[in-house]
Amino acid sequence: MANKLSTKQRRAARVRRSLKKVAGGRPRLSVHRSNANIYAQVIDDVNGHTLASASSLDKDVKGNGGNVDAAVAVGKLVAERAVKAGVKEVVFDRGPFLFHGRVKAVADAAREGGLSF
């Protein structure tokens, strides 16, 4: 019996497949959002390692985890940690989420924090 993927999983796979074509060896900034929190991590797909990560659950992030202010704080924090790890250029992986609201806030804050994509 064939394994059926959910719509969300197919959308995420489609986004990642297109990212691999344009990545050129750059790590990817992957964003996941839930109703309560938001998570971001910089992943080196060549070696299979996470280089930097941040979430609204970190003690450095103030405020409610499910709002845009927390997403901005997570974006700045992951950018700061990635630059400290020696990463300046990434590709943005929005996963199955639309590029607006909290996902866009993470991307804009990461750009302000020193990452380029």
VOPAGU-2260 file (C-alpha; in pm, 1 decimal, decimal comma):
REM VOPAGU-2260
SITE   aa  ch    i         X         Y         Z
SITE  MET   A    0       0,0       0,0       0,0
SITE  ALA   A    1     136,8     340,2     -94,9
SITE  ASN   A    2     230,9     580,9     180,8
SITE  LYS   A    3       1,8     883,4     161,9
SITE  LEU   A    4     157,1    1213,5     262,3
SITE  SER   A    5     -52,3    1492,4     402,8
SITE  THR   A    6     -96,9    1815,1     212,1
SITE  LYS   A    7     133,5    1989,2     459,0
SITE  GLN   A    8     409,5    1731,3     410,7
SITE  ARG   A    9     383,8    1748,9      31,0
SITE  ARG   A   10     401,1    2129,0      37,8
SITE  ALA   A   11     709,3    2123,1     264,3
SITE  ALA   A   12     878,8    1864,9      41,1
SITE  ARG   A   13     805,9    2074,8    -267,2
SITE  VAL   A   14     960,6    2383,5    -106,6
SITE  ARG   A   15    1271,2    2192,8       5,8
SITE  ARG   A   16    1311,9    2030,7    -336,4
SITE  SER   A   17    1318,3    2372,0    -503,8
SITE  LEU   A   18    1559,5    2504,5    -238,9
SITE  LYS   A   19    1811,3    2229,5    -309,2
SITE  LYS   A   20    1829,0    2344,5    -671,4
SITE  VAL   A   21    1924,2    2701,6    -580,9
SITE  ALA   A   22    2112,0    2646,3    -252,5
SITE  GLY   A   23    2459,0    2604,8    -400,4
SITE  GLY   A   24    2597,8    2454,9     -79,8
SITE  ARG   A   25    2457,2    2727,3     144,9
SITE  PRO   A   26    2292,2    2624,1     471,6
SITE  ARG   A   27    1917,8    2670,9     503,3
SITE  LEU   A   28    1728,7    2876,4     757,8
SITE  SER   A   29    1431,4    2657,1     841,0
SITE  VAL   A   30    1129,3    2804,4    1019,2
SITE  HIS   A   31     854,2    2615,5    1197,8
SITE  ARG   A   32     559,6    2780,0    1363,3
SITE  SER   A   33     296,2    2637,3    1589,3
SITE  ASN   A   34       3,1    2814,2    1748,8
SITE  ALA   A   35     199,9    2874,1    2066,6
SITE  ASN   A   36     565,0    2912,7    1955,8
SITE  ILE   A   37     801,6    2971,0    1666,3
SITE  TYR   A   38    1129,3    2792,3    1595,9
SITE  ALA   A   39    1417,5    2867,9    1358,6
SITE  GLN   A   40    1736,0    2679,2    1284,6
SITE  VAL   A   41    2024,7    2704,1    1041,2
SITE  ILE   A   42    2092,9    2357,7     896,3
SITE  ASP   A   43    2392,6    2238,4     695,5
SITE  ASP   A   44    2233,9    1976,5     469,8
SITE  VAL   A   45    2567,1    1860,5     327,0
SITE  ASN   A   46    2695,4    1740,6     664,2
SITE  GLY   A   47    2356,7    1699,4     832,2
SITE  HIS   A   48    2427,6    1931,7    1125,0
SITE  THR   A   49    2237,5    2214,5    1288,7
SITE  LEU   A   50    2467,4    2517,1    1303,5
SITE  ALA   A   51    2247,2    2754,6    1502,5
SITE  SER   A   52    1897,6    2753,2    1645,3
SITE  ALA   A   53    1656,6    2972,5    1837,6
SITE  SER   A   54    1298,0    2951,6    1948,7
SITE  SER   A   55    1041,8    3148,6    2141,5
SITE  LEU   A   56    1100,5    2905,2    2427,3
SITE  ASP   A   57    1455,5    3038,0    2481,7
SITE  LYS   A   58    1514,1    3248,0    2791,4
SITE  ASP   A   59    1664,3    3523,7    2572,9
SITE  VAL   A   60    1329,9    3578,2    2396,6
SITE  LYS   A   61    1080,7    3787,3    2587,6
SITE  GLY   A   62     706,5    3796,1    2545,7
SITE  ASN   A   63     441,7    3559,9    2422,7
SITE  GLY   A   64     571,1    3290,5    2189,7
SITE  GLY   A   65     278,6    3308,1    1951,1
SITE  ASN   A   66     302,1    3666,7    1831,4
SITE  VAL   A   67     500,6    3873,0    1580,4
SITE  ASP   A   68     715,8    4038,6    1849,4
SITE  ALA   A   69     845,2    3698,8    1959,9
SITE  ALA   A   70     907,3    3605,4    1594,5
SITE  VAL   A   71    1119,7    3918,4    1547,3
SITE  ALA   A   72    1320,3    3832,0    1859,6
SITE  VAL   A   73    1372,9    3474,0    1735,2
SITE  GLY   A   74    1489,2    3600,5    1394,6
SITE  LYS   A   75    1744,8    3835,8    1548,7
SITE  LEU   A   76    1866,3    3568,9    1789,9
SITE  VAL   A   77    1912,3    3299,4    1523,4
SITE  ALA   A   78    2095,6    3549,3    1300,9
SITE  GLU   A   79    2326,8    3646,6    1585,1
SITE  ARG   A   80    2403,1    3282,5    1663,7
SITE  ALA   A   81    2455,9    3195,8    1296,2
SITE  VAL   A   82    2698,2    3484,3    1241,1
SITE  LYS   A   83    2885,5    3374,0    1552,8
SITE  ALA   A   84    2905,8    3024,5    1398,8
SITE  GLY   A   85    3051,4    3173,0    1079,2
SITE  VAL   A   86    2741,9    3162,2     857,1
SITE  LYS   A   87    2644,7    3475,9     665,3
SITE  GLU   A   88    2459,9    3343,7     359,5
SITE  VAL   A   89    2163,3    3106,7     382,4
SITE  VAL   A   90    1857,3    3004,2     185,0
SITE  PHE   A   91    1521,6    3059,5     354,2
SITE  ASP   A   92    1306,1    2749,9     405,7
SITE  ARG   A   93     951,4    2847,2     496,1
SITE  GLY   A   94     838,8    2485,0     497,8
SITE  PRO   A   95     465,4    2442,3     448,5
SITE  PHE   A   96     389,4    2790,1     584,0
SITE  LEU   A   97     298,6    3095,5     378,0
SITE  PHE   A   98     549,6    3379,7     372,6
SITE  HIS   A   99     357,4    3632,7     579,0
SITE  GLY   A  100     295,4    3716,6     941,2
SITE  ARG   A  101     529,3    3548,6    1187,6
SITE  VAL   A  102     729,2    3364,6     919,0
SITE  LYS   A  103     797,7    3691,6     735,1
SITE  ALA   A  104     886,2    3860,2    1065,8
SITE  VAL   A  105    1153,1    3594,9    1132,8
SITE  ALA   A  106    1296,3    3643,0     782,2
SITE  ASP   A  107    1307,4    4022,9     805,9
SITE  ALA   A  108    1466,4    4014,8    1152,0
SITE  ALA   A  109    1727,3    3761,8    1036,3
SITE  ARG   A  110    1818,1    3992,0     747,8
SITE  GLU   A  111    1855,3    4281,0     992,6
SITE  GLY   A  112    2067,4    4056,8    1215,0
SITE  GLY   A  113    2327,6    4003,7     942,4
SITE  LEU   A  114    2213,8    3702,5     738,4
SITE  SER   A  115    2177,6    3742,3     364,9
SITE  PHE   A  116    1926,8    3550,3     154,5
